[in-house]
Amino acid sequence: MVRTIGLLLGILFVASLPASAQDKVEVFGGYTYMRFRPSPDVNLNGWEASVQYKFRDWIGGVADFDGHYGSIGGVGTSVHSYLFGPQVSLPSRVSPFAHVLLGGAHFSAGGFGDSAFAMAIGAGMDTEIKQGISWRIIQGDYLLTRFGSSTQNNGRISTGVVFRF
């Protein structure tokens, strides 16, 4: 009963938002490739998802999550990151953006796991397909991780679909 009332209140709240609040939220999902740089370097493929709330047309707060998978020396490996920070963009049909994100990452291989600090500095370009839907042509990031008391200087490239609400 309490859940149902909470759900109904949430729906009413979202439905009551004024039309001027449109395009304040961006949701991205897509493919990502990472050049993970432990020793030896390894290529990892995976997914990336992010949500941005725009405080103004040109600046917002981003929550970014990803998962990369592959193998190092035949051992199944995964790296997940969870990053947060500001993003600036030029609102237009073709919209360049840049961000600085801080957070953490988790490395897992052969039953061993480690969590550590992570940071991403990057930029990209979205192009509008139709109102409310864009294609993230490219997003490139320098992704720093600190696993095993050493620094990994990784590269990450992503592409996918952006929905604006």
DSSP file (Angstrom, degrees, kcal/mol; ACC not computed):
  #  RESIDUE AA STRUCTURE BP1 BP2  ACC     N-H-->O    O-->H-N    N-H-->O    O-->H-N    TCO  KAPPA ALPHA  PHI   PSI    X-CA   Y-CA   Z-CA
    1    1 A M     >        0   0    0      0, 0.0     4,-2.3     0, 0.0     5,-0.2   0.000 360.0 360.0 360.0 -48.4    0.0    0.0    0.0
    2    2 A V  H  >  +     0   0    0      1,-0.2     4,-2.4     2,-0.2     5,-0.2   0.888 360.0  51.8 -64.2 -38.7    2.8    2.5    1.0
    3    3 A R  H  > S+     0   0    0      2,-0.2     4,-2.6     1,-0.2    -1,-0.2   0.915 109.2  49.9 -62.0 -43.4    4.7    1.5   -2.2
    4    4 A T  H  > S+     0   0    0      2,-0.2     4,-2.5     1,-0.2    -2,-0.2   0.914 111.3  47.8 -63.3 -44.1    1.7    2.1   -4.4
    5    5 A I  H  X S+     0   0    0     -4,-2.3     4,-2.5     2,-0.2    -1,-0.2   0.915 112.5  49.7 -63.9 -42.7    1.0    5.6   -2.8
    6    6 A G  H  X S+     0   0    0     -4,-2.4     4,-2.3     2,-0.2    -2,-0.2   0.903 111.1  49.4 -61.5 -42.2    4.7    6.5   -3.2
    7    7 A L  H  X S+     0   0    0     -4,-2.6     4,-2.4     2,-0.2    -2,-0.2   0.924 111.5  48.3 -63.2 -45.2    4.7    5.4   -6.9
    8    8 A L  H  X S+     0   0    0     -4,-2.5     4,-2.4     1,-0.2    -2,-0.2   0.902 111.5  49.7 -62.8 -41.8    1.5    7.4   -7.6
    9    9 A L  H  X S+     0   0    0     -4,-2.5     4,-2.3     2,-0.2    -1,-0.2   0.898 110.6  51.1 -64.2 -39.4    3.0   10.5   -5.9
   10   10 A G  H  X S+     0   0    0     -4,-2.3     4,-2.4     2,-0.2    -2,-0.2   0.911 110.5  48.2 -62.5 -43.1    6.2   10.1   -8.0
   11   11 A I  H  X S+     0   0    0     -4,-2.4     4,-2.5     1,-0.2    -2,-0.2   0.912 111.9  49.7 -64.2 -42.7    4.2    9.8  -11.2
   12   12 A L  H  X S+     0   0    0     -4,-2.4     4,-1.4     2,-0.2    -1,-0.2   0.892 110.1  51.4 -63.2 -39.0    2.2   12.9  -10.3
   13   13 A F  H  X S+     0   0    0     -4,-2.3     4,-0.5     2,-0.2     3,-0.3   0.950 112.4  44.3 -62.8 -49.2    5.4   14.8   -9.5
   14   14 A V  H >< S+     0   0    0     -4,-2.4     3,-1.1     1,-0.2    -2,-0.2   0.907 113.4  51.4 -62.2 -42.1    7.0   14.0  -12.8
   15   15 A A  H 3< S+     0   0    0     -4,-2.5    -1,-0.2     1,-0.2    -2,-0.2   0.769 106.5  55.7 -66.8 -24.9    3.8   14.7  -14.7
   16   16 A S  H 3< S+     0   0    0     -4,-1.4    -1,-0.2    -3,-0.3    -2,-0.2   0.524  77.1 117.3 -87.9  -4.5    3.5   18.1  -13.0
   17   17 A L  S << S-     0   0    0     -3,-1.1    -3,-0.0    -4,-0.5     5,-0.0  -0.387  73.6-108.8 -61.6 138.1    6.9   19.4  -14.1
   18   18 A P    >   -     0   0    0      0, 0.0     3,-2.0     0, 0.0     4,-0.1  -0.246  21.3-112.4 -68.7 158.2    6.5   22.4  -16.3
   19   19 A A  G >  S+     0   0    0      1,-0.3     3,-1.8     2,-0.2    -2,-0.1   0.781 114.1  69.6 -60.7 -26.9    7.3   22.2  -20.0
   20   20 A S  G 3  S+     0   0    0      1,-0.3    -1,-0.3     3,-0.0    -3,-0.0   0.676  86.6  67.7 -67.1 -14.5   10.3   24.5  -19.5
   21   21 A A  G X  S+     0   0    0     -3,-2.0     3,-1.0     2,-0.0    -1,-0.3   0.446  76.0 122.1 -82.9   0.9   12.0   21.6  -17.6
   22   22 A Q  T <  S+     0   0    0     -3,-1.8   143,-0.1     1,-0.2    -3,-0.0  -0.269  70.8  19.9 -62.7 151.0   12.2   19.7  -20.9
   23   23 A D  T 3  S+     0   0    0      2,-0.1    -1,-0.2     1,-0.1     3,-0.1   0.750  86.3 118.1  60.1  28.6   15.6   18.6  -22.1
   24   24 A K    <   +     0   0    0     -3,-1.0    30,-3.7     1,-0.1     2,-0.4   0.646  67.4  57.7 -91.1 -19.1   17.1   18.9  -18.7
   25   25 A V  E     -A   53   0A   0     28,-0.2   140,-2.8    -4,-0.2     2,-0.4  -0.947  62.8-171.4-118.7 132.3   18.0   15.2  -18.5
   26   26 A E  E     -AB  52 164A   0     26,-2.5    26,-2.8    -2,-0.4     2,-0.5  -0.981   3.0-166.7-120.4 133.3   20.2   13.3  -20.9
   27   27 A V  E     -AB  51 163A   0    136,-2.8   136,-2.9    -2,-0.4     2,-0.4  -0.983   8.3-170.8-121.3 122.9   20.6    9.5  -20.8
   28   28 A F  E     +AB  50 162A   0     22,-2.9    22,-2.1    -2,-0.5     2,-0.3  -0.901   9.8 168.9-115.0 141.2   23.4    7.9  -22.8
   29   29 A G  E     +AB  49 161A   0    132,-2.0   132,-2.2    -2,-0.4     2,-0.3  -0.975  21.8 104.6-148.2 138.4   24.0    4.2  -23.5
   30   30 A G  E     -AB  48 160A   0     18,-2.2    18,-2.1    -2,-0.3   130,-0.2  -0.983  58.5 -44.5 180.0-167.8   26.3    2.5  -25.9
   31   31 A Y  E     -AB  47 159A   0    128,-1.4   128,-2.1    -2,-0.3     2,-0.3  -0.565  44.3-171.0 -85.8 146.8   29.5    0.6  -26.8
   32   32 A T  E     -AB  46 158A   0     14,-1.8    14,-2.1   126,-0.2     2,-0.4  -0.999  12.2-160.0-141.9 145.5   32.9    1.3  -25.3
   33   33 A Y  E     -AB  45 157A   0    124,-2.8   124,-2.6    -2,-0.3     2,-0.4  -0.970  12.5-168.1-119.8 135.8   36.4    0.2  -26.0
   34   34 A M  E     -AB  44 156A   0     10,-3.0    10,-2.8    -2,-0.4     2,-1.0  -0.991  20.7-148.9-128.9 134.2   39.2    0.6  -23.4
   35   35 A R  E     -AB  43 155A   0    120,-2.6   120,-1.3    -2,-0.4     2,-0.4  -0.855  27.8-158.5 -94.6  97.4   42.9    0.2  -23.8
   36   36 A F  E     -A   42   0A   0      6,-2.3     6,-2.7    -2,-1.0   118,-0.1  -0.661   1.9-154.9 -84.5 131.0   43.7   -1.0  -20.2
   37   37 A R        +     0   0    0     -2,-0.4   116,-0.3     4,-0.2     4,-0.2  -0.415  44.1 124.1-115.5  56.4   47.3   -0.5  -19.3
   38   38 A P  S    S-     0   0    0      0, 0.0   115,-0.1     0, 0.0     4,-0.0  -0.165  83.6 -51.0 -80.1-162.1   48.5   -2.9  -16.6
   39   39 A S  S    S+     0   0    0      1,-0.1     2,-0.1    -2,-0.1    -2,-0.1  -0.947 136.3  26.9-113.0 114.1   51.5   -4.8  -17.7
   40   40 A P  S    S-     0   0    0      0, 0.0    -1,-0.1     0, 0.0    -4,-0.0   0.570 101.5-120.0 -84.7 165.2   51.0   -6.1  -20.4
   41   41 A D        -     0   0    0     -4,-0.2     2,-0.3    -2,-0.1    -4,-0.2  -0.322  32.8-165.8 -64.5 150.8   48.4   -3.7  -22.1
   42   42 A V  E     -A   36   0A   0     -6,-2.7    -6,-2.3    30,-0.1     2,-0.5  -0.994  20.0-125.7-142.9 147.7   45.1   -5.3  -23.0
   43   43 A N  E     -A   35   0A   0     -2,-0.3     2,-0.4    -8,-0.2    28,-0.4  -0.820  29.4-172.9 -93.2 128.3   42.1   -4.4  -25.2
   44   44 A L  E     -A   34   0A   0    -10,-2.8   -10,-3.0    -2,-0.5     2,-0.3  -0.962   6.7-161.9-123.5 140.7   38.7   -4.5  -23.4
   45   45 A N  E     +AC  33  69A   0     24,-2.0    24,-3.0    -2,-0.4     2,-0.3  -0.854  31.1 110.4-116.4 153.9   35.2   -4.1  -24.9
   46   46 A G  E     -AC  32  68A   0    -14,-2.1   -14,-1.8    -2,-0.3     2,-0.3  -0.893  53.2 -56.7 179.6-146.9   32.0   -3.3  -23.1
   47   47 A W  E     -AC  31  67A   0     20,-1.9    20,-2.1    -2,-0.3     2,-0.3  -0.855  27.5-162.4-127.8 156.9   29.2   -0.9  -22.4
   48   48 A E  E     +AC  30  66A   0    -18,-2.1   -18,-2.2    -2,-0.3     2,-0.3  -0.995   8.1 179.3-140.7 141.4   28.9    2.6  -21.0
   49   49 A A  E     +AC  29  65A   0     16,-3.0    16,-3.2    -2,-0.3     2,-0.3  -0.998   5.7 172.9-139.5 140.8   25.8    4.4  -19.6
   50   50 A S  E     -AC  28  64A   0    -22,-2.1   -22,-2.9    -2,-0.3     2,-0.4  -0.990  18.5-154.4-146.7 156.8   25.5    7.9  -18.2
   51   51 A V  E     -AC  27  63A   0     12,-2.2    12,-2.4    -2,-0.3     2,-0.4  -0.999  13.2-168.4-129.9 133.4   22.9   10.3  -16.9
   52   52 A Q  E     -AC  26  62A   0    -26,-2.8   -26,-2.5    -2,-0.4     2,-0.6  -0.984  10.2-159.8-124.2 133.0   23.3   14.1  -17.0
   53   53 A Y  E     -AC  25  61A   0      8,-2.3     8,-2.4    -2,-0.4     2,-0.6  -0.961  20.3-141.3-106.8 122.6   21.1   16.7  -15.3
   54   54 A K  E     - C   0  60A   0    -30,-3.7     6,-0.3    -2,-0.6     3,-0.1  -0.738  19.9-176.4 -90.0 119.7   21.5   20.1  -17.0
   55   55 A F  S    S+     0   0    0      4,-1.6     2,-0.3    -2,-0.6     5,-0.2   0.825  82.2   1.4 -77.9 -34.1   21.6   23.0  -14.5
   56   56 A R  S    S-     0   0    0      3,-1.9     3,-0.4   -32,-0.1    -1,-0.1  -0.826  92.8 -89.8-137.7 175.1   21.8   25.4  -17.5
   57   57 A D  S    S+     0   0    0     -2,-0.3     3,-0.1     1,-0.2    -3,-0.0   0.817 126.2  35.2 -57.4 -30.6   21.9   24.8  -21.3
   58   58 A W  S    S+     0   0    0      1,-0.1    31,-2.5    32,-0.1     2,-0.4   0.510 115.5  48.2-108.8  -7.3   25.7   24.6  -21.2
   59   59 A I  E     + D   0  88A   0     -3,-0.4    -3,-1.9    29,-0.2    -4,-1.6  -0.997  56.0 153.0-140.9 141.5   26.5   22.9  -17.9
   60   60 A G  E     -CD  54  87A   0     27,-2.2    27,-2.3    -2,-0.4     2,-0.4  -0.929  40.8-102.6-151.5 175.0   25.3   19.8  -16.0
   61   61 A G  E     -CD  53  86A   0     -8,-2.4    -8,-2.3    -2,-0.3     2,-0.4  -0.911  36.5-156.5-106.4 134.7   26.2   17.1  -13.5
   62   62 A V  E     -CD  52  85A   0     23,-3.2    23,-1.8    -2,-0.4     2,-0.5  -0.897  17.0-165.6-118.1 139.3   27.0   13.6  -14.9
   63   63 A A  E     -CD  51  84A   0    -12,-2.4   -12,-2.2    -2,-0.4     2,-0.4  -0.995  22.3-172.3-115.9 120.8   26.9   10.1  -13.4
   64   64 A D  E     +CD  50  83A   0     19,-3.2    19,-3.0    -2,-0.5     2,-0.3  -0.953   8.8 177.4-123.9 130.7   28.9    7.7  -15.6
   65   65 A F  E     +CD  49  82A   0    -16,-3.2   -16,-3.0    -2,-0.4     2,-0.3  -0.978   6.0 168.9-131.9 143.4   29.1    3.9  -15.3
   66   66 A D  E     -CD  48  81A   0     15,-1.9    15,-1.3    -2,-0.3     2,-0.3  -0.977  21.3-154.7-149.5 165.0   30.8    1.4  -17.5
   67   67 A G  E     -CD  47  80A   0    -20,-2.1   -20,-1.9    -2,-0.3     2,-0.4  -0.976  11.3-171.5-141.8 128.0   31.9   -2.2  -17.8
   68   68 A H  E     -CD  46  79A   0     11,-2.7    11,-2.2    -2,-0.3     2,-0.3  -0.955   8.2-170.7-122.3 140.4   34.8   -3.5  -19.9
   69   69 A Y  E     +CD  45  78A   0    -24,-3.0   -24,-2.0    -2,-0.4     2,-0.3  -0.964  25.9 102.8-137.1 146.7   35.6   -7.2  -20.4
   70   70 A G  E     - D   0  77A   0      7,-2.1     7,-3.1    -2,-0.3     2,-0.3  -0.917  56.2 -80.9 177.2-151.2   38.3   -9.3  -21.9
   71   71 A S  E     - D   0  76A   0    -28,-0.4     2,-0.5    -2,-0.3     5,-0.2  -0.999  14.7-154.0-145.1 147.5   41.2  -11.5  -20.8
   72   72 A I  E >  S- D   0  75A   0      3,-2.2     3,-1.5    -2,-0.3   -30,-0.1  -0.976  90.4 -17.4-117.7 114.1   44.8  -11.1  -19.6
   73   73 A G  T 3  S-     0   0    0     -2,-0.5    -1,-0.1     1,-0.3     3,-0.1   0.849 130.3 -51.5  59.0  35.5   46.9  -14.1  -20.4
   74   74 A G  T 3  S+     0   0    0      1,-0.2     2,-0.5     3,-0.0    -1,-0.3   0.460 111.7 122.3  82.3   1.3   43.8  -16.2  -20.9
   75   75 A V  E <  S-D   72   0A   0     -3,-1.5    -3,-2.2    34,-0.0    -1,-0.2  -0.867  70.8-112.2-100.6 125.5   42.3  -15.2  -17.5
   76   76 A G  E     -D   71   0A   0     -2,-0.5    34,-1.2    -5,-0.2     2,-0.4  -0.309  42.3-171.8 -56.2 130.8   38.8  -13.5  -17.7
   77   77 A T  E     -DE  70 109A   0     -7,-3.1    -7,-2.1    32,-0.2     2,-0.3  -0.960  13.4-178.1-131.3 142.5   39.1   -9.9  -16.7
   78   78 A S  E     -DE  69 108A   0     30,-2.6    30,-2.5    -2,-0.4     2,-0.4  -0.998   7.5-168.8-140.1 147.0   36.6   -7.1  -16.1
   79   79 A V  E     -DE  68 107A   0    -11,-2.2   -11,-2.7    -2,-0.3     2,-0.4  -0.993   9.1-177.3-132.6 124.5   37.0   -3.4  -15.2
   80   80 A H  E     -DE  67 106A   0     26,-2.4    26,-3.0    -2,-0.4     2,-0.3  -0.958   4.6-168.2-120.0 140.2   33.9   -1.4  -14.0
   81   81 A S  E     -DE  66 105A   0    -15,-1.3   -15,-1.9    -2,-0.4     2,-0.4  -0.951  13.2-165.2-128.4 152.9   34.0    2.3  -13.2
   82   82 A Y  E     +DE  65 104A   0     22,-2.6    22,-2.3    -2,-0.3     2,-0.3  -0.953  23.2 173.8-137.0 112.5   31.6    4.7  -11.5
   83   83 A L  E     -DE  64 103A   0    -19,-3.0   -19,-3.2    -2,-0.4     2,-0.3  -0.893  13.0-171.8-130.1 149.5   32.4    8.4  -12.1
   84   84 A F  E     +DE  63 102A   0     18,-2.7    18,-2.8    -2,-0.3   -21,-0.2  -0.995  27.0  99.6-142.6 144.0   30.7   11.7  -11.2
   85   85 A G  E     -D   62   0A   0    -23,-1.8   -23,-3.2    -2,-0.3    16,-0.2  -0.976  60.6 -45.4 166.2-174.8   31.3   15.3  -12.1
   86   86 A P  E     -D   61   0A   0      0, 0.0    14,-1.6     0, 0.0     2,-0.4  -0.467  38.3-166.5 -82.8 151.1   30.6   18.4  -14.2
   87   87 A Q  E     -DF  60  99A   0    -27,-2.3   -27,-2.2    12,-0.2     2,-0.4  -0.997   3.4-159.9-135.4 132.0   30.1   18.4  -18.0
   88   88 A V  E     +DF  59  98A   0     10,-2.6    10,-2.4    -2,-0.4     2,-0.3  -0.873  17.1 173.7-108.8 145.2   30.1   21.5  -20.2
   89   89 A S  E     - F   0  97A   0    -31,-2.5     8,-0.2    -2,-0.4     6,-0.0  -0.972  35.9-123.4-147.2 160.1   28.5   21.5  -23.7
   90   90 A L        -     0   0    0      6,-2.2     2,-0.5    -2,-0.3   -32,-0.1  -0.915  35.3-135.3-103.8 105.0   27.7   23.8  -26.6
   91   91 A P        +     0   0    0      0, 0.0     2,-0.3     0, 0.0     4,-0.1  -0.485  56.5 108.2 -70.1 114.7   23.9   23.3  -27.2
   92   92 A S  S    S-     0   0    0     -2,-0.5     3,-0.1     1,-0.1    36,-0.1  -0.940  85.9 -78.1-165.8 179.3   23.3   23.0  -30.9
   93   93 A R  S    S+     0   0    0     -2,-0.3    35,-2.6     1,-0.3     2,-0.6   0.904 131.7  36.0 -59.3 -41.6   22.4   20.4  -33.5
   94   94 A V  E    S- G   0 127A   0     33,-0.2    -1,-0.3    -3,-0.1    33,-0.2  -0.969  90.2-168.3-109.8 114.0   26.0   19.2  -33.4
   95   95 A S  E     - G   0 126A   0     31,-3.0    31,-2.2    -2,-0.6     2,-0.1  -0.876  10.2-161.7-117.5 104.1   27.0   19.5  -29.7
   96   96 A P  E     - G   0 125A   0      0, 0.0    -6,-2.2     0, 0.0     2,-0.3  -0.504  17.8-179.1 -76.2 153.2   30.6   19.2  -28.5
   97   97 A F  E     -FG  89 124A   0     27,-2.2    27,-2.2    -8,-0.2     2,-0.3  -0.966  16.4-163.5-147.8 162.4   31.1   18.6  -24.8
   98   98 A A  E     -FG  88 123A   0    -10,-2.4   -10,-2.6    -2,-0.3     2,-0.3  -0.988  12.3-178.1-146.0 149.8   33.9   18.1  -22.2
   99   99 A H  E     -FG  87 122A   0     23,-2.5    23,-2.1    -2,-0.3     2,-0.4  -0.977  24.3-150.8-147.7 159.9   33.9   16.7  -18.7
  100  100 A V  E     - G   0 121A   0    -14,-1.6     2,-0.4    -2,-0.3    21,-0.2  -0.983  28.2-175.2-129.4 118.4   36.1   15.9  -15.7
  101  101 A L  E     - G   0 120A   0     19,-3.2    19,-2.6    -2,-0.4     2,-0.3  -0.935   8.8-170.8-123.6 138.9   34.8   13.0  -13.7
  102  102 A L  E     +EG  84 119A   0    -18,-2.8   -18,-2.7    -2,-0.4     2,-0.3  -0.928  33.9  92.1-124.4 149.8   36.0   11.5  -10.3
  103  103 A G  E     -EG  83 118A   0     15,-2.2    15,-2.0    -2,-0.3     2,-0.3  -0.887  62.1 -59.1 170.6-133.9   35.0    8.3   -8.6
  104  104 A G  E     -EG  82 117A   0    -22,-2.3   -22,-2.6    13,-0.3     2,-0.3  -0.858  27.1-152.8-140.5 172.5   36.1    4.7   -8.4
  105  105 A A  E     -EG  81 116A   0     11,-2.4    11,-2.5    -2,-0.3     2,-0.4  -0.978   8.5-144.9-146.0 155.7   36.8    1.5  -10.4
  106  106 A H  E     -EG  80 115A   0    -26,-3.0   -26,-2.4    -2,-0.3     2,-0.4  -0.993  10.5-162.9-128.1 127.9   36.7   -2.2   -9.7
  107  107 A F  E     -EG  79 114A   0      7,-3.2     7,-2.4    -2,-0.4     2,-0.4  -0.895   9.9-179.5-108.5 136.6   39.1   -4.7  -11.3
  108  108 A S  E     +EG  78 113A   0    -30,-2.5   -30,-2.6    -2,-0.4     2,-0.3  -0.996   9.8 156.1-139.8 132.6   38.4   -8.4  -11.3
  109  109 A A  E >   -EG  77 112A   0      3,-2.6     3,-2.2    -2,-0.4   -32,-0.2  -0.907  69.0 -15.5-156.3 125.6   40.5  -11.3  -12.8
  110  110 A G  T 3  S-     0   0    0    -34,-1.2     3,-0.1    -2,-0.3   -33,-0.1   0.831 128.2 -46.1  53.9  40.8   40.6  -15.0  -11.9
  111  111 A G  T 3  S+     0   0    0      1,-0.3     2,-0.4     0, 0.0    -1,-0.3   0.359 116.2 112.7  85.5  -6.5   38.8  -14.7   -8.6
  112  112 A F  E <   -G  109   0A   0     -3,-2.2    -3,-2.6     2,-0.0     2,-0.3  -0.805  43.5-177.5 -98.5 140.8   40.9  -11.6   -7.5
  113  113 A G  E     +G  108   0A   0     -2,-0.4     2,-0.3    -5,-0.2    -5,-0.2  -0.982  10.3 179.7-138.6 152.4   39.3   -8.2   -7.1
  114  114 A D  E     -G  107   0A   0     -7,-2.4    -7,-3.2    -2,-0.3     2,-0.4  -0.982  11.5-156.2-150.3 136.8   40.5   -4.7   -6.2
  115  115 A S  E     +G  106   0A   0     -2,-0.3     2,-0.3    -9,-0.2    -9,-0.2  -0.915  27.2 154.6-113.3 144.1   38.7   -1.4   -5.9
  116  116 A A  E     -G  105   0A   0    -11,-2.5   -11,-2.4    -2,-0.4    31,-0.1  -0.940  44.4 -66.3-157.0 173.1   40.5    1.9   -6.3
  117  117 A F  E     -G  104   0A   0     29,-0.3    29,-1.2    -2,-0.3     2,-0.3  -0.360  47.6-174.7 -64.4 145.8   40.3    5.6   -7.2
  118  118 A A  E     -GH 103 145A   0    -15,-2.0   -15,-2.2    27,-0.2     2,-0.3  -0.988   9.4-176.2-143.5 153.1   39.5    6.5  -10.8
  119  119 A M  E     -GH 102 144A   0     25,-2.0    25,-2.9    -2,-0.3     2,-0.4  -0.991   6.1-162.3-148.3 140.9   39.3    9.7  -12.8
  120  120 A A  E     -GH 101 143A   0    -19,-2.6   -19,-3.2    -2,-0.3     2,-0.5  -0.993   6.3-176.5-128.5 134.3   38.3   10.5  -16.4
  121  121 A I  E     +GH 100 142A   0     21,-2.0    21,-2.7    -2,-0.4     2,-0.3  -0.996  33.9 128.5-123.7 123.2   39.0   13.7  -18.4
  122  122 A G  E     -GH  99 141A   0    -23,-2.1   -23,-2.5    -2,-0.5     2,-0.3  -0.931  38.2-146.5-161.8-177.3   37.4   13.7  -21.8
  123  123 A A  E     +GH  98 140A   0     17,-2.0    17,-2.9    -2,-0.3     2,-0.3  -0.951  17.5 165.7-154.3 166.5   35.4   15.2  -24.6
  124  124 A G  E     -GH  97 139A   0    -27,-2.2   -27,-2.2    -2,-0.3     2,-0.4  -0.942  27.5-110.8-167.8-170.9   33.0   14.2  -27.3
  125  125 A M  E     -GH  96 138A   0     13,-2.3    12,-1.3    -2,-0.3    13,-1.2  -0.982  17.1-166.7-145.8 127.4   30.4   15.2  -29.9
  126  126 A D  E     -GH  95 136A   0    -31,-2.2   -31,-3.0    -2,-0.4     2,-0.4  -0.870   6.3-161.6-108.1 146.5   26.7   14.5  -30.1
  127  127 A T  E     -GH  94 135A   0      8,-2.2     8,-2.8    -2,-0.3     2,-0.3  -0.998  23.9-117.1-129.0 135.3   24.6   15.1  -33.2
  128  128 A E  E     + H   0 134A   0    -35,-2.6     6,-0.3    -2,-0.4     3,-0.1  -0.503  26.8 179.3 -73.3 128.6   20.8   15.3  -33.2
  129  129 A I  E    S-     0   0A   0      4,-2.5     2,-0.3     1,-0.5     5,-0.2   0.860  73.9 -26.7 -90.3 -49.3   19.0   12.6  -35.2
  130  130 A K  E >  S- H   0 133A   0      3,-1.8     3,-2.8     0, 0.0    -1,-0.5  -0.937  97.3 -53.1-154.8 169.8   15.5   13.9  -34.3
  131  131 A Q  T 3  S+     0   0    0     -2,-0.3     3,-0.1     1,-0.3    -3,-0.0  -0.228 127.4   7.8 -55.0 124.5   14.1   16.0  -31.5
  132  132 A G  T 3  S+     0   0    0      1,-0.1    32,-2.7    31,-0.1     2,-0.4   0.318 116.6  84.3  89.2  -8.0   15.0   14.2  -28.2
  133  133 A I  E <   +HI 130 163A   0     -3,-2.8    -4,-2.5    30,-0.2    -3,-1.8  -0.990  50.0 167.9-132.7 127.1   17.3   11.6  -29.8
  134  134 A S  E     -HI 128 162A   0     28,-2.9    28,-2.9    -2,-0.4     2,-0.5  -0.881  30.0-128.1-129.7 163.1   21.0   12.1  -30.6
  135  135 A W  E     -HI 127 161A   0     -8,-2.8    -8,-2.2    -2,-0.3     2,-1.3  -0.965  17.8-137.2-110.5 125.4   23.9    9.9  -31.6
  136  136 A R  E     -HI 126 160A   0     24,-2.8    24,-1.2    -2,-0.5   -10,-0.2  -0.715  20.3-169.0 -79.8  97.8   27.1   10.3  -29.6
  137  137 A I  E     -     0   0A   0    -12,-1.3     2,-0.3    -2,-1.3    -1,-0.2   0.930  65.1 -17.0 -56.4 -49.2   29.4   10.2  -32.6
  138  138 A I  E     -H  125   0A   0    -13,-1.2   -13,-2.3    -3,-0.1     2,-0.4  -0.981  51.1-171.3-158.1 145.8   32.4    9.8  -30.3
  139  139 A Q  E     -HI 124 158A   0     19,-1.5    19,-2.4    -2,-0.3     2,-0.4  -0.972  14.4-170.4-135.5 124.4   33.5   10.3  -26.7
  140  140 A G  E     -HI 123 157A   0    -17,-2.9   -17,-2.0    -2,-0.4     2,-0.4  -0.961   7.3-179.6-118.9 134.1   37.2    9.9  -25.9
  141  141 A D  E     -HI 122 156A   0     15,-2.8    15,-2.4    -2,-0.4     2,-0.7  -0.982  31.1-139.8-133.8 142.1   38.5    9.8  -22.3
  142  142 A Y  E     -HI 121 155A   0    -21,-2.7   -21,-2.0    -2,-0.4     2,-0.6  -0.920  32.5-164.0 -88.0 119.6   41.8    9.6  -20.5
  143  143 A L  E     -HI 120 154A   0     11,-2.5    11,-2.2    -2,-0.7     2,-0.4  -0.920   4.6-164.1-117.1 107.9   40.8    7.2  -17.7
  144  144 A L  E     +HI 119 153A   0    -25,-2.9   -25,-2.0    -2,-0.6     2,-0.3  -0.759  10.7 177.8 -91.5 132.3   43.2    7.0  -14.8
  145  145 A T  E     -HI 118 152A   0      7,-2.1     7,-2.9    -2,-0.4   -27,-0.2  -0.917  22.4-150.9-128.3 160.0   43.0    4.1  -12.3
  146  146 A R    >   +     0   0    0    -29,-1.2     3,-0.6    -2,-0.3   -29,-0.3  -0.471  32.0 158.7-129.5  60.5   45.1    3.2   -9.3
  147  147 A F  G >   +     0   0    0      1,-0.2     3,-1.5     3,-0.1   -31,-0.1  -0.618  66.4   6.3 -85.3 143.5   45.0   -0.6   -8.9
  148  148 A G  G 3  S-     0   0    0      1,-0.3    -1,-0.2    -2,-0.3     3,-0.1   0.840 127.5 -63.7  59.5  37.9   47.7   -2.5   -6.9
  149  149 A S  G <  S+     0   0    0     -3,-0.6     2,-0.3     1,-0.2    -1,-0.3   0.682 117.4  96.8  59.9  20.1   49.4    0.7   -5.7
  150  150 A S  S <  S-     0   0    0     -3,-1.5     2,-0.4     2,-0.0    -1,-0.2  -0.943  74.8-113.2-134.2 160.5   50.3    1.7   -9.2
  151  151 A T        -     0   0    0     -2,-0.3     2,-0.5    -5,-0.2    -5,-0.2  -0.765  19.2-159.1 -96.4 134.3   48.8    4.0  -11.8
  152  152 A Q  E     - I   0 145A   0     -7,-2.9    -7,-2.1    -2,-0.4     2,-0.9  -0.966   5.4-155.5-110.3 125.1   47.2    2.8  -15.0
  153  153 A N  E     + I   0 144A   0     -2,-0.5     2,-0.2  -116,-0.3    -9,-0.2  -0.832  27.9 179.0-101.4  95.2   46.9    5.4  -17.8
  154  154 A N  E     - I   0 143A   0    -11,-2.2   -11,-2.5    -2,-0.9     2,-0.4  -0.590  24.0-141.8-101.9 156.4   44.0    4.0  -19.9
  155  155 A G  E     -BI  35 142A   0   -120,-1.3  -120,-2.6   -13,-0.2     2,-0.4  -0.950  16.3-170.3-114.5 140.3   42.2    5.3  -23.0
  156  156 A R  E     -BI  34 141A   0    -15,-2.4   -15,-2.8    -2,-0.4     2,-0.4  -0.998   5.2-174.9-133.5 130.9   38.4    4.9  -23.4
  157  157 A I  E     +BI  33 140A   0   -124,-2.6  -124,-2.8    -2,-0.4     2,-0.3  -0.989  12.1 179.5-125.3 134.9   36.4    5.5  -26.6
  158  158 A S  E     +BI  32 139A   0    -19,-2.4   -19,-1.5    -2,-0.4     2,-0.3  -0.924  12.8 177.4-135.1 157.1   32.6    5.3  -26.7
  159  159 A T  E     +B   31   0A   0   -128,-2.1  -128,-1.4    -2,-0.3     2,-0.3  -0.974  26.7 104.9-151.1 154.3   29.7    5.7  -29.1
  160  160 A G  E     -BI  30 136A   0    -24,-1.2   -24,-2.8    -2,-0.3     2,-0.4  -0.988  59.8 -41.7 166.8-157.7   25.9    5.2  -28.7
  161  161 A V  E     -BI  29 135A   0   -132,-2.2  -132,-2.0    -2,-0.3     2,-0.5  -0.821  36.0-157.9-109.8 140.4   22.5    6.8  -28.4
  162  162 A V  E     -BI  28 134A   0    -28,-2.9   -28,-2.9    -2,-0.4     2,-0.4  -0.976   5.3-162.6-118.0 127.8   21.5    9.9  -26.2
  163  163 A F  E     -BI  27 133A   0   -136,-2.9  -136,-2.8    -2,-0.5     2,-0.5  -0.924   6.4-156.6-108.7 134.7   17.9   10.5  -25.2
  164  164 A R  E      B   26   0A   0    -32,-2.7  -138,-0.2    -2,-0.4  -142,-0.0  -0.939 360.0 360.0-114.9 132.6   16.9   13.9  -23.9
  165  165 A F              0   0    0   -140,-2.8  -139,-0.1    -2,-0.5    -1,-0.1   0.337 360.0 360.0-121.2 360.0   13.9   14.5  -21.7
